Amino acid sequence: MAETDQQQNTVFNIEKIYLKDVSYEAPGVPQVFSQSQNAGAEIGVQLGLEHSILAAEQGLYEVVLTITATAKRENKNIFLVEVKQAGIFRIGGVNMETLQRALEISCANALLPFAREAINDFVEKGGFPQLLINPINFEALYEQKQSAQATQPSIN
């Protein structure tokens, strides 16, 4: 019965999703367009995830997913796009471990489609072929982070 009460008091709501910051650079344009398209570009993608408390008593948190995508050819940047996709989430009725999991897994999963779309839009509007970011397993990343923290020696 107590477990049922706990589940009924659990809250997870998306209050707002917004683009917090974006940066796009294509330093080699327009010369890069005249180069052979057969010379493959090296694409790199990096992730970052931050979260902060907006109003603890109301259970409001901001989560910011940062994705940076770069394309290089012969060690020269073709383009670089960085998107900070953010959201305000209301989370309540959960313990601290569940809250951490919600912030780093559930919220990140909610933000990813918006960030992927923004990255692709900027790359295409820059005159480049579509760039689709592969799905990201935030649960596996969270577990890796937890394992790494557990194996680090504590400093006293």
DSSP file with accessible surface (Angstrom, degrees, kcal/mol):
  #  RESIDUE AA STRUCTURE BP1 BP2  ACC     N-H-->O    O-->H-N    N-H-->O    O-->H-N    TCO  KAPPA ALPHA  PHI   PSI    X-CA   Y-CA   Z-CA
    1    1 A M     >        0   0  179      0, 0.0     4,-2.0     0, 0.0     5,-0.2   0.000 360.0 360.0 360.0 -41.8    0.0    0.0    0.0
    2    2 A A  H  >  +     0   0   78      1,-0.2     4,-2.2     2,-0.2     5,-0.1   0.872 360.0  54.2 -63.7 -35.3    2.8    2.4    0.9
    3    3 A E  H  > S+     0   0  142      2,-0.2     4,-2.3     1,-0.2    -1,-0.2   0.907 106.8  51.1 -65.8 -38.6    4.4    1.8   -2.5
    4    4 A T  H  > S+     0   0   68      1,-0.2     4,-2.0     2,-0.2    -2,-0.2   0.920 109.7  50.0 -63.8 -42.1    1.2    2.7   -4.3
    5    5 A D  H  X S+     0   0   72     -4,-2.0     4,-1.4     1,-0.2    -1,-0.2   0.908 109.7  51.6 -62.0 -41.8    1.0    5.9   -2.3
    6    6 A Q  H  X S+     0   0   93     -4,-2.2     4,-0.6     1,-0.2     3,-0.3   0.925 109.6  49.2 -61.7 -44.2    4.6    6.7   -3.3
    7    7 A Q  H >< S+     0   0  124     -4,-2.3     3,-0.7     1,-0.2    -1,-0.2   0.870 108.6  53.4 -64.9 -35.8    3.9    6.1   -7.0
    8    8 A Q  H 3< S+     0   0  140     -4,-2.0    -1,-0.2     1,-0.2    -2,-0.2   0.807 110.1  47.8 -69.5 -27.9    0.8    8.4   -6.8
    9    9 A N  H 3< S+     0   0  106     -4,-1.4     2,-0.3    -3,-0.3    -1,-0.2   0.498  86.5 110.1 -90.2  -5.3    2.9   11.2   -5.3
   10   10 A T    <<  -     0   0   63     -3,-0.7     2,-0.4    -4,-0.6    83,-0.2  -0.565  50.6-167.3 -74.7 133.1    5.6   10.9   -7.9
   11   11 A V  E     +A   92   0A  52     81,-2.7    81,-2.0    -2,-0.3     2,-0.3  -0.983  20.5 164.2-126.6 131.5    5.8   13.8  -10.3
   12   12 A F  E     +A   91   0A  80     -2,-0.4     2,-0.4    79,-0.2    79,-0.2  -0.834  18.5 159.7-143.2 104.5    7.7   14.2  -13.6
   13   13 A N  E     -A   90   0A  78     77,-2.5    77,-2.8    -2,-0.3     2,-0.7  -0.977  38.9-134.5-127.9 142.4    6.5   17.0  -15.8
   14   14 A I  E     +A   89   0A  85     -2,-0.4    75,-0.2    75,-0.2     3,-0.1  -0.862  26.2 176.2 -90.4 115.0    8.2   18.9  -18.7
   15   15 A E  E     -     0   0A  84     73,-2.7     2,-0.3    -2,-0.7    74,-0.2   0.834  63.4  -9.4 -87.6 -38.9    7.4   22.5  -17.9
   16   16 A K  E     -A   88   0A 128     72,-1.6    72,-2.8     2,-0.0     2,-0.4  -0.960  51.0-160.1-162.0 140.7    9.4   24.1  -20.8
   17   17 A I  E     +A   87   0A  45     -2,-0.3     2,-0.3    70,-0.2    70,-0.3  -0.996  28.7 158.3-125.2 132.4   11.9   23.2  -23.5
   18   18 A Y  E     -A   86   0A  62     68,-2.8    68,-3.2    -2,-0.4     2,-0.7  -0.983  46.9-106.4-152.0 158.3   14.0   25.9  -25.1
   19   19 A L  E     -A   85   0A  80     -2,-0.3    66,-0.2    66,-0.2     3,-0.1  -0.814  33.5-178.9 -87.6 114.9   17.2   26.6  -27.0
   20   20 A K  E     -     0   0A 104     64,-2.7     2,-0.3    -2,-0.7    -1,-0.2   0.859  62.9  -8.2 -87.2 -37.1   19.5   28.2  -24.5
   21   21 A D  E     -A   84   0A  82     63,-1.2    63,-3.1     2,-0.0     2,-0.3  -0.985  58.3-175.1-160.0 147.7   22.6   28.9  -26.7
   22   22 A V  E     -A   83   0A  49     -2,-0.3     2,-0.4    61,-0.2    61,-0.2  -0.994   1.8-173.8-147.8 145.4   23.8   28.0  -30.2
   23   23 A S  E     -A   82   0A  41     59,-2.4    59,-2.7    -2,-0.3     2,-0.4  -0.994   3.8-178.9-140.3 134.3   27.0   28.6  -32.1
   24   24 A Y  E     +A   81   0A  71     -2,-0.4     2,-0.4    57,-0.2    57,-0.2  -0.998   4.4 172.7-135.6 130.6   27.7   27.8  -35.7
   25   25 A E  E     +A   80   0A  99     55,-2.6    55,-2.4    -2,-0.4    -2,-0.0  -1.000  15.4 174.4-136.8 138.8   30.9   28.4  -37.6
   26   26 A A    >   +     0   0   25     -2,-0.4     3,-1.5    53,-0.2    53,-0.2  -0.674  10.5 174.3-137.9  79.4   32.0   27.4  -41.1
   27   27 A P  T 3  S+     0   0   87      0, 0.0    51,-0.1     0, 0.0    52,-0.1   0.753  73.9  52.3 -65.7 -23.7   35.4   29.0  -41.5
   28   28 A G  T 3> S+     0   0   25     50,-0.5     4,-2.4    49,-0.3     3,-0.2   0.371  84.3 153.9 -95.3   5.3   36.2   27.5  -44.9
   29   29 A V  T <4  +     0   0   53     -3,-1.5    -3,-0.1     1,-0.3    50,-0.0  -0.565  61.1  12.2 -78.0 137.6   33.1   28.5  -46.7
   30   30 A P  T >> S+     0   0   85      0, 0.0     3,-1.4     0, 0.0     4,-0.6  -0.991 125.0  56.7 -94.7  -4.0   32.8   29.0  -49.7
   31   31 A Q  H >> S+     0   0  122      1,-0.3     3,-1.3    -3,-0.2     4,-0.6   0.858  99.3  63.0 -57.8 -34.3   36.1   27.4  -50.7
   32   32 A V  H >< S+     0   0    9     -4,-2.4     3,-0.7     1,-0.3    -1,-0.3   0.810  94.7  61.7 -62.6 -27.3   35.2   24.1  -49.0
   33   33 A F  H <4 S+     0   0   82     -3,-1.4    -1,-0.3     1,-0.2    -2,-0.2   0.779 100.0  54.1 -71.1 -24.1   32.3   23.7  -51.4
   34   34 A S  H << S+     0   0  105     -3,-1.3    -1,-0.2    -4,-0.6    -2,-0.2   0.631  90.0  96.6 -86.1 -10.8   34.6   23.6  -54.4
   35   35 A Q  S << S-     0   0   90     -3,-0.7     2,-0.1    -4,-0.6    -3,-0.0  -0.382  95.1 -81.2 -74.9 156.1   36.7   20.8  -52.9
   36   36 A S    >   -     0   0   69      1,-0.2     3,-1.0    -2,-0.1    -1,-0.1  -0.335  30.2-149.2 -59.4 126.9   36.0   17.2  -53.9
   37   37 A Q  T 3  S+     0   0  117      1,-0.2    -1,-0.2    -4,-0.1     4,-0.2   0.625  93.0  71.8 -71.9 -13.0   33.1   15.8  -52.0
   38   38 A N  T 3  S+     0   0  154      2,-0.1     2,-1.1     1,-0.0    -1,-0.2   0.735  73.1  90.0 -74.7 -23.7   34.8   12.4  -52.2
   39   39 A A  S <  S-     0   0   41     -3,-1.0    -1,-0.0     1,-0.1    -4,-0.0  -0.664  87.8-130.0 -74.5 102.1   37.4   13.4  -49.7
   40   40 A G        -     0   0   65     -2,-1.1     2,-0.3     1,-0.1    -2,-0.1  -0.219  12.1-134.6 -62.4 142.0   35.6   12.3  -46.6
   41   41 A A        -     0   0   42     -4,-0.2     2,-0.6    32,-0.1    32,-0.2  -0.701  15.6-124.7 -91.9 147.7   35.2   14.6  -43.6
   42   42 A E  E     -B   72   0A 141     30,-3.5    30,-2.3    -2,-0.3     2,-0.5  -0.844  27.0-157.0 -93.5 119.6   35.9   13.4  -40.1
   43   43 A I  E     -B   71   0A  78     -2,-0.6     2,-0.4    28,-0.2    28,-0.2  -0.855  10.3-173.8-102.4 131.3   32.8   14.0  -38.0
   44   44 A G  E     -B   70   0A  29     26,-2.8    26,-2.6    -2,-0.5     2,-0.4  -0.969   4.8-167.8-125.0 141.4   33.1   14.3  -34.2
   45   45 A V  E     -B   69   0A  65     -2,-0.4     2,-0.4    24,-0.2    24,-0.2  -0.996   4.2-174.8-130.4 130.4   30.3   14.6  -31.6
   46   46 A Q  E     -B   68   0A 139     22,-2.5    22,-2.5    -2,-0.4     2,-0.3  -0.956   8.3-153.8-123.6 147.6   30.7   15.6  -28.0
   47   47 A L  E     +B   67   0A  73     -2,-0.4     2,-0.3    20,-0.2    20,-0.2  -0.872  11.9 178.5-118.7 153.1   28.1   15.6  -25.2
   48   48 A G  E     -B   66   0A  30     18,-2.1    18,-2.9    -2,-0.3     2,-0.4  -0.982   6.5-166.4-146.8 149.1   27.7   17.5  -22.0
   49   49 A L  E     +B   65   0A  54     -2,-0.3     2,-0.3    16,-0.2    16,-0.2  -0.986   9.9 172.1-141.5 126.6   24.9   17.5  -19.4
   50   50 A E  E     -B   64   0A 117     14,-2.3    14,-3.1    -2,-0.4     2,-0.3  -0.966   5.3-175.4-129.7 149.5   24.4   20.0  -16.6
   51   51 A H  E     +B   63   0A  59     -2,-0.3     2,-0.3    12,-0.2    12,-0.2  -0.993   2.2 179.5-144.8 149.8   21.5   20.4  -14.2
   52   52 A S  E     -B   62   0A  53     10,-2.3    10,-2.5    -2,-0.3     2,-0.4  -0.979  32.9-104.2-145.8 158.2   20.6   22.9  -11.5
   53   53 A I  E     +B   61   0A 108     -2,-0.3     8,-0.2     8,-0.2     3,-0.1  -0.703  29.6 175.6 -84.6 128.3   17.9   23.5   -9.0
   54   54 A L  E    S-     0   0A  86      6,-2.7     2,-0.2    -2,-0.4     7,-0.2   0.819  81.2  -4.9 -95.0 -46.3   15.6   26.4   -9.9
   55   55 A A  E >>> -B   60   0A  16      5,-1.7     5,-2.3     1,-0.1     3,-0.8  -0.733  62.3-170.8-151.8  96.3   13.1   26.1   -7.0
   56   56 A A  G >45S+     0   0   59      1,-0.3     3,-1.0    -2,-0.2    -1,-0.1   0.874  87.0  56.7 -59.4 -40.6   13.7   23.1   -4.7
   57   57 A E  G 345S+     0   0  158      1,-0.3    -1,-0.3     2,-0.1    -2,-0.0   0.789 114.5  39.5 -65.1 -25.1   10.4   23.6   -2.8
   58   58 A Q  G <45S-     0   0  104     -3,-0.8    -1,-0.3     2,-0.1    -2,-0.2   0.445 112.3-118.7 -99.5  -5.2    8.5   23.4   -6.1
   59   59 A G  T <<5 +     0   0    9     -3,-1.0    32,-2.8    -4,-0.7     2,-0.5   0.805  58.4 155.9  73.0  30.6   10.7   20.6   -7.5
   60   60 A L  E   < +BC  55  90A  24     -5,-2.3    -6,-2.7    30,-0.2    -5,-1.7  -0.800  13.9 173.4 -97.8 129.5   11.8   22.7  -10.5
   61   61 A Y  E     -BC  53  89A  27     28,-2.6    28,-2.9    -2,-0.5     2,-0.5  -0.975  24.6-141.5-132.7 144.1   15.1   21.8  -12.2
   62   62 A E  E     -BC  52  88A  25    -10,-2.5   -10,-2.3    -2,-0.3     2,-0.4  -0.914  18.1-169.8-103.2 132.8   16.9   23.1  -15.3
   63   63 A V  E     -BC  51  87A   0     24,-2.4    24,-2.0    -2,-0.5     2,-0.5  -0.983   2.2-165.0-122.2 131.8   18.7   20.6  -17.4
   64   64 A V  E     -BC  50  86A   8    -14,-3.1   -14,-2.3    -2,-0.4     2,-0.6  -0.976   2.7-164.3-122.4 118.8   21.0   21.6  -20.2
   65   65 A L  E     -BC  49  85A   1     20,-3.1    20,-2.6    -2,-0.5     2,-0.5  -0.909  10.0-162.9-100.3 119.5   22.1   19.1  -22.9
   66   66 A T  E     -BC  48  84A  15    -18,-2.9   -18,-2.1    -2,-0.6     2,-0.4  -0.919   8.9-178.5-107.0 126.3   25.1   20.4  -24.9
   67   67 A I  E     -BC  47  83A   0     16,-2.4    16,-2.5    -2,-0.5     2,-0.5  -0.995   4.4-170.6-124.2 126.1   26.0   18.7  -28.2
   68   68 A T  E     -BC  46  82A  16    -22,-2.5   -22,-2.5    -2,-0.4     2,-0.5  -0.980   4.0-173.4-116.5 123.0   29.0   19.9  -30.2
   69   69 A A  E     -BC  45  81A   0     12,-3.0    12,-2.6    -2,-0.5     2,-0.4  -0.972   4.4-178.0-118.3 131.1   29.4   18.5  -33.7
   70   70 A T  E     -BC  44  80A  31    -26,-2.6   -26,-2.8    -2,-0.5     2,-0.4  -0.959  13.8-159.6-127.7 146.9   32.5   19.2  -35.8
   71   71 A A  E     +BC  43  79A   2      8,-2.5     7,-3.6    -2,-0.4     8,-1.3  -0.997  17.7 179.2-123.7 128.9   33.5   18.3  -39.3
   72   72 A K  E     -BC  42  77A  82    -30,-2.3   -30,-3.5    -2,-0.4     2,-0.4  -0.963  15.2-171.8-129.9 148.4   37.2   18.3  -40.2
   73   73 A R  E >  S- C   0  76A  25      3,-2.3     3,-1.4    -2,-0.4   -32,-0.1  -0.982  81.6  -9.8-137.7 124.7   39.1   17.5  -43.4
   74   74 A E  T 3  S-     0   0  159     -2,-0.4     3,-0.1     1,-0.3    -1,-0.1   0.913 128.8 -57.2  53.0  46.7   42.9   17.4  -43.4
   75   75 A N  T 3  S+     0   0  151      1,-0.2     2,-0.4   -33,-0.0    -1,-0.3   0.675 113.7 117.7  60.3  19.1   42.9   18.9  -39.8
   76   76 A K  E <  S- C   0  73A 150     -3,-1.4    -3,-2.3   -48,-0.0     2,-0.3  -0.964  70.3-114.8-115.3 134.9   40.9   22.0  -41.0
   77   77 A N  E     + C   0  72A  58     -2,-0.4   -49,-0.3    -5,-0.2    -5,-0.3  -0.485  28.6 179.3 -68.0 128.5   37.5   22.8  -39.6
   78   78 A I  E    S-     0   0A  10     -7,-3.6   -50,-0.5     1,-0.4     2,-0.3   0.836  72.2 -20.1 -89.3 -50.8   34.8   22.5  -42.2
   79   79 A F  E     - C   0  71A  10     -8,-1.3    -8,-2.5   -53,-0.2    -1,-0.4  -0.985  53.2-162.2-152.8 159.8   32.1   23.4  -39.7
   80   80 A L  E     +AC  25  70A  38    -55,-2.4   -55,-2.6    -2,-0.3     2,-0.4  -0.978  11.9 179.5-141.7 128.1   31.4   23.5  -35.9
   81   81 A V  E     -AC  24  69A   0    -12,-2.6   -12,-3.0    -2,-0.4     2,-0.4  -1.000   3.9-174.1-132.8 132.0   28.0   23.6  -34.4
   82   82 A E  E     -AC  23  68A  58    -59,-2.7   -59,-2.4    -2,-0.4     2,-0.4  -0.997   3.6-172.5-128.0 128.3   27.2   23.7  -30.7
   83   83 A V  E     -AC  22  67A   0    -16,-2.5   -16,-2.4    -2,-0.4     2,-0.7  -0.978  13.0-162.4-122.2 130.9   23.7   23.5  -29.3
   84   84 A K  E     -AC  21  66A  56    -63,-3.1   -64,-2.7    -2,-0.4   -63,-1.2  -0.914  16.4-172.3-110.3  98.2   22.7   24.0  -25.7
   85   85 A Q  E     -AC  19  65A  13    -20,-2.6   -20,-3.1    -2,-0.7     2,-0.3  -0.820  11.1-175.4 -93.1 126.6   19.2   22.5  -25.5
   86   86 A A  E     -AC  18  64A   0    -68,-3.2   -68,-2.8    -2,-0.5     2,-0.3  -0.804  13.4-175.3-125.2 163.5   17.5   23.1  -22.2
   87   87 A G  E     -AC  17  63A   0    -24,-2.0   -24,-2.4    -2,-0.3     2,-0.5  -0.989  23.2-132.7-153.2 154.1   14.4   22.3  -20.3
   88   88 A I  E     -AC  16  62A  42    -72,-2.8   -73,-2.7    -2,-0.3   -72,-1.6  -0.962  31.6-172.9-108.1 126.0   12.6   23.0  -17.1
   89   89 A F  E     -AC  14  61A   0    -28,-2.9   -28,-2.6    -2,-0.5     2,-0.6  -0.943  20.8-144.6-123.1 142.4   11.4   19.9  -15.4
   90   90 A R  E     +AC  13  60A  72    -77,-2.8   -77,-2.5    -2,-0.4     2,-0.4  -0.940  28.0 171.6-106.0 117.7    9.2   19.4  -12.3
   91   91 A I  E     +A   12   0A   6    -32,-2.8     2,-0.3    -2,-0.6   -79,-0.2  -0.995   7.5 148.9-130.4 128.9   10.2   16.3  -10.4
   92   92 A G  E     +A   11   0A  24    -81,-2.0   -81,-2.7    -2,-0.4     3,-0.1  -0.978  42.8  44.8-154.0 165.0    8.9   15.4   -7.0
   93   93 A G  S    S+     0   0   37     -2,-0.3     2,-0.3     1,-0.3   -84,-0.1   0.748  85.6 109.8  73.8  24.3    8.1   12.5   -4.7
   94   94 A V        -     0   0   42     -3,-0.1    -1,-0.3   -85,-0.1     2,-0.0  -0.915  68.4-110.3-129.0 157.6   11.3   10.6   -5.4
   95   95 A N     >  -     0   0   98     -2,-0.3     4,-2.4    -3,-0.1     5,-0.2  -0.249  42.6 -96.0 -78.3 173.2   14.4    9.9   -3.4
   96   96 A M  H  > S+     0   0  133      1,-0.2     4,-2.4     2,-0.2     5,-0.2   0.880 122.9  50.9 -61.9 -39.9   17.8   11.5   -4.2
   97   97 A E  H  > S+     0   0  129      2,-0.2     4,-2.2     1,-0.2    -1,-0.2   0.933 112.4  46.3 -65.1 -43.6   19.1    8.5   -6.3
   98   98 A T  H  > S+     0   0   62      1,-0.2     4,-2.6     2,-0.2    -2,-0.2   0.889 110.7  54.0 -66.0 -36.7   15.9    8.5   -8.4
   99   99 A L  H  X S+     0   0   16     -4,-2.4     4,-2.7     2,-0.2    -2,-0.2   0.939 108.4  48.9 -61.8 -46.5   16.1   12.2   -8.8
  100  100 A Q  H  X S+     0   0   55     -4,-2.4     4,-2.4     1,-0.2     5,-0.2   0.916 112.1  48.8 -59.3 -44.6   19.6   12.0  -10.1
  101  101 A R  H  X>S+     0   0   63     -4,-2.2     4,-2.2     1,-0.2     5,-0.9   0.911 111.4  49.7 -62.6 -41.8   18.6    9.2  -12.6
  102  102 A A  I  <>S+     0   0   12     -4,-2.6     5,-2.9     3,-0.2     6,-0.3   0.933 113.0  46.5 -63.5 -44.4   15.6   11.3  -13.7
  103  103 A L  I  <5S+     0   0    2     -4,-2.7     5,-0.3     1,-0.2    -2,-0.2   0.901 121.9  35.0 -64.9 -41.0   17.8   14.4  -14.3
  104  104 A E  I  <5S+     0   0   16     -4,-2.4    -1,-0.2    -5,-0.2    -2,-0.2   0.642 133.6  20.6 -94.2 -15.0   20.5   12.6  -16.1
  105  105 A I  I  X5S+     0   0   15     -4,-2.2     4,-2.6    -5,-0.2    -3,-0.2   0.735 126.6  36.6-115.1 -62.7   18.5   10.0  -18.0
  106  106 A S  I  ><S+     0   0   55     -5,-0.9     4,-1.7     1,-0.2    -3,-0.2   0.917 121.9  44.1 -64.1 -45.5   14.9   10.9  -18.4
  107  107 A C  H  ><S+     0   0    0     -5,-2.9     4,-1.9     2,-0.2    -1,-0.2   0.922 114.0  50.3 -66.7 -42.2   15.4   14.7  -18.9
  108  108 A A  H  > S+     0   0    0     -5,-0.3     4,-2.1    -6,-0.3    -2,-0.2   0.910 109.3  51.9 -62.1 -40.8   18.3   14.1  -21.3
  109  109 A N  H  < S+     0   0   76     -4,-2.6    -1,-0.2     1,-0.2    -2,-0.2   0.863 108.9  51.1 -63.4 -34.5   16.2   11.7  -23.3
  110  110 A A  H  < S+     0   0   21     -4,-1.7     4,-0.4    -5,-0.2    -1,-0.2   0.860 114.4  43.3 -69.7 -34.4   13.4   14.3  -23.5
  111  111 A L  H >X S+     0   0    0     -4,-1.9     4,-2.0     1,-0.2     3,-0.5   0.776  94.8  79.8 -82.0 -28.2   15.9   17.0  -24.8
  112  112 A L  H 3X S+     0   0   11     -4,-2.1     4,-2.9     1,-0.2     5,-0.3   0.881  88.2  52.4 -54.4 -47.5   17.8   14.9  -27.3
  113  113 A P  H 3> S+     0   0   74      0, 0.0     4,-2.0     0, 0.0    -1,-0.2   0.898 111.4  48.1 -59.5 -36.1   15.3   15.0  -30.2
  114  114 A F  H <> S+     0   0   90     -3,-0.5     4,-2.2    -4,-0.4    -2,-0.2   0.913 113.2  47.0 -68.9 -41.8   15.2   18.8  -30.0
  115  115 A A  H  X S+     0   0    0     -4,-2.0     4,-2.6     2,-0.2     5,-0.2   0.910 111.4  51.6 -66.1 -42.0   19.0   19.1  -29.9
  116  116 A R  H  X S+     0   0   80     -4,-2.9     4,-2.3    -5,-0.2    -2,-0.2   0.918 110.9  48.1 -60.1 -44.1   19.4   16.6  -32.8
  117  117 A E  H  X S+     0   0  115     -4,-2.0     4,-2.6    -5,-0.3    -1,-0.2   0.922 111.4  49.8 -64.2 -42.9   16.9   18.6  -34.9
  118  118 A A  H  X S+     0   0   13     -4,-2.2     4,-2.4     2,-0.2     5,-0.2   0.933 111.2  48.8 -64.1 -44.2   18.7   21.9  -34.2
  119  119 A I  H  X S+     0   0    0     -4,-2.6     4,-2.3     1,-0.2     5,-0.2   0.952 113.3  47.1 -59.5 -49.4   22.1   20.5  -35.1
  120  120 A N  H  X S+     0   0   18     -4,-2.3     4,-2.7    -5,-0.2     5,-0.2   0.910 110.7  52.6 -60.8 -42.3   20.8   19.1  -38.3
  121  121 A D  H  X S+     0   0   57     -4,-2.6     4,-2.7     1,-0.2    -1,-0.2   0.928 110.8  46.2 -60.6 -45.9   19.0   22.3  -39.2
  122  122 A F  H  X S+     0   0   65     -4,-2.4     4,-1.2     2,-0.2    -1,-0.2   0.908 113.0  49.4 -66.1 -40.0   22.1   24.5  -38.7
  123  123 A V  H  <>S+     0   0    0     -4,-2.3     5,-1.9    -5,-0.2     3,-0.4   0.950 114.5  44.7 -64.5 -45.9   24.3   22.1  -40.7
  124  124 A E  H ><5S+     0   0   87     -4,-2.7     3,-1.9     1,-0.2    -2,-0.2   0.905 110.8  53.0 -65.7 -40.5   21.8   22.0  -43.6
  125  125 A K  H 3<5S+     0   0  172     -4,-2.7    -1,-0.2     1,-0.3    -2,-0.2   0.748 101.9  61.9 -67.6 -20.6   21.3   25.7  -43.6
  126  126 A G  T 3<5S-     0   0   19     -4,-1.2    -1,-0.3    -3,-0.4    -2,-0.2   0.425 125.1-104.0 -80.9  -0.6   25.1   26.0  -43.8
  127  127 A G  T < 5S+     0   0   50     -3,-1.9    -3,-0.2     1,-0.3    -2,-0.1   0.562  81.7 123.3  92.2   9.9   24.9   24.2  -47.2
  128  128 A F      < -     0   0   24     -5,-1.9    -1,-0.3     1,-0.1     3,-0.1  -0.619  68.0 -88.4-102.5 162.5   26.2   20.9  -46.0
  129  129 A P        -     0   0   95      0, 0.0    -1,-0.1     0, 0.0    -3,-0.1  -0.237  63.0 -72.1 -64.2 159.4   24.6   17.4  -46.2
  130  130 A Q        -     0   0  114      1,-0.1     2,-0.5    -6,-0.1   -10,-0.1  -0.125  43.9-154.9 -50.2 139.3   22.2   16.3  -43.5
  131  131 A L        -     0   0   23    -15,-0.1     2,-0.6    -3,-0.1    -8,-0.1  -0.947   9.6-170.7-123.6 107.9   23.9   15.4  -40.1
  132  132 A L        -     0   0  105     -2,-0.5     2,-0.4   -13,-0.1   -15,-0.1  -0.891  16.1-140.8-102.6 119.6   21.9   12.9  -38.1
  133  133 A I        -     0   0    7     -2,-0.6     3,-0.1   -17,-0.1   -17,-0.1  -0.645  26.3-118.9 -76.6 130.1   23.2   12.4  -34.5
  134  134 A N        -     0   0  129     -2,-0.4    -1,-0.1     1,-0.1   -18,-0.0  -0.256  39.8 -83.3 -64.3 155.7   22.9    8.7  -33.6
  135  135 A P        -     0   0  103      0, 0.0     2,-0.4     0, 0.0    -1,-0.1  -0.252  45.9-140.4 -56.7 149.8   20.6    7.7  -30.6
  136  136 A I        -     0   0   31     -3,-0.1     2,-1.3   -27,-0.1     3,-0.2  -0.966   4.8-141.5-121.0 130.7   22.4    8.1  -27.3
  137  137 A N     >  +     0   0  103     -2,-0.4     4,-1.9     1,-0.2     5,-0.1  -0.726  23.6 175.6 -91.2  89.7   22.0    5.6  -24.4
  138  138 A F  H  > S+     0   0    9     -2,-1.3     4,-2.4     1,-0.2    -1,-0.2   0.801  76.7  60.3 -67.8 -27.2   21.9    8.0  -21.4
  139  139 A E  H  > S+     0   0   98      2,-0.2     4,-2.5     1,-0.2    -1,-0.2   0.941 106.2  46.1 -65.9 -43.9   21.2    5.2  -19.1
  140  140 A A  H  > S+     0   0   39      1,-0.2     4,-2.4     2,-0.2    -2,-0.2   0.910 112.6  50.9 -64.8 -39.5   24.5    3.5  -20.0
  141  141 A L  H  X S+     0   0   72     -4,-1.9     4,-2.3     2,-0.2    -1,-0.2   0.906 110.3  49.8 -64.0 -39.7   26.4    6.8  -19.7
  142  142 A Y  H  X S+     0   0   11     -4,-2.4     4,-2.6     2,-0.2    -2,-0.2   0.929 110.6  49.2 -63.7 -45.1   24.9    7.3  -16.3
  143  143 A E  H  X S+     0   0   79     -4,-2.5     4,-2.5     1,-0.2    -2,-0.2   0.899 110.7  50.6 -62.8 -40.4   25.9    3.8  -15.2
  144  144 A Q  H  X S+     0   0  128     -4,-2.4     4,-2.6     2,-0.2    -1,-0.2   0.919 110.8  49.5 -62.2 -42.6   29.5    4.4  -16.5
  145  145 A K  H  X S+     0   0   84     -4,-2.3     4,-2.3     2,-0.2    -2,-0.2   0.924 111.4  48.5 -62.6 -44.1   29.6    7.7  -14.6
  146  146 A Q  H  X S+     0   0   66     -4,-2.6     4,-2.0     2,-0.2    -2,-0.2   0.909 112.2  49.0 -63.8 -41.4   28.4    6.0  -11.4
  147  147 A S  H  X S+     0   0   73     -4,-2.5     4,-1.6     1,-0.2    -2,-0.2   0.909 110.9  50.1 -64.3 -41.7   31.0    3.2  -11.8
  148  148 A A  H  X S+     0   0   49     -4,-2.6     4,-0.8     1,-0.2    -2,-0.2   0.905 111.5  48.1 -65.0 -40.1   33.8    5.7  -12.4
  149  149 A Q  H  < S+     0   0  101     -4,-2.3     3,-0.4     1,-0.2    -1,-0.2   0.870 109.8  53.1 -68.4 -34.4   32.8    7.7   -9.3
  150  150 A A  H  < S+     0   0   87     -4,-2.0    -1,-0.2     1,-0.2    -2,-0.2   0.818 110.3  47.0 -70.3 -29.7   32.7    4.5   -7.2
  151  151 A T  H  < S+     0   0  115     -4,-1.6    -1,-0.2    -5,-0.1    -2,-0.2   0.592  88.6 101.5 -91.4  -8.7   36.2    3.4   -8.2
  152  152 A Q  S  < S-     0   0  134     -4,-0.8     2,-0.1    -3,-0.4    -3,-0.0  -0.553  79.3-117.1 -75.5 135.4   37.8    6.8   -7.6
  153  153 A P        -     0   0  119      0, 0.0     2,-0.2     0, 0.0    -1,-0.1  -0.454  30.1-117.1 -69.6 142.5   39.7    6.9   -4.3
  154  154 A S        -     0   0   99     -2,-0.1     2,-0.6     1,-0.0     0, 0.0  -0.571  19.9-135.5 -80.5 146.3   38.4    9.5   -1.9
  155  155 A I              0   0  165     -2,-0.2    -1,-0.0     0, 0.0     0, 0.0  -0.901 360.0 360.0-105.3 122.1   40.6   12.4   -0.8
  156  156 A N              0   0  193     -2,-0.6    -2,-0.0     0, 0.0     0, 0.0  -0.869 360.0 360.0-113.4 360.0   40.6   13.2    2.9
